[in-house]
Amino acid sequence: MVDYIKNQFKDINTWKGMVALGAAIIMYFTPDEIDNIIMMALGTLGITDIFVMNKK
């Protein structure tokens, strides 16, 4: 079980999910101007999935 958790933290998708969750919480407490900046940052983070091919 501990090895599974360690392996999950090595995966980039886990980190992207944690960043998105953190951004959602921050967006709840910030004004709309800051929300637009956060949405642009998350969009650039998500667009990397289109251009990056995972090696398997």
N, C-alpha and C positions, 0 to 999 in steps of 0.2 A: 504494500500500500504506500509506503514512504517512497519507494522507487518510482511508482506511478506519478506521485505528486511532483517529485523532482524532474521527471521527464516532461511533465506538462509545463513546468516553468521554463523549460528550454525551448518550447515551441513558440514561434513568433505570433501565432494566432491567439494564444493565451494572453500575451502582452497587449495585443491590439484590443482584445475584449476588455481587459482591465483598464486600458486608457479610455475606451469608449464609455465604460461604466463610470469612471471618475469624471469624465467630461459631462455626462448627464447630471451627475450630482452637483457639479459646479455650476452648470447652466441653470439649475433651479434657483440658485441664490444670487446670480449676477444679473445686471441689466441687459437689455436687448442688444446694445451695441457690442458688448463683450460676447454675447451669444453668437453673433455673426462671425466673429473672429474664430471662435471655437469650432463652428460648423465648417469653416474653410479649412482649418487645420485637420479636422477629422476626415474631410473629403480628400485631402492630399494623402492622408494615411491610408485610406481605403483604396485609392486609385492605384497604389503600388501593387495590389493583387492582380490587376489587369496586365501589368508589364513584367511581372516576375514569375518565372516558371520554377516550380519546386522540383528538385531532383529526388527521385524515388528509386 
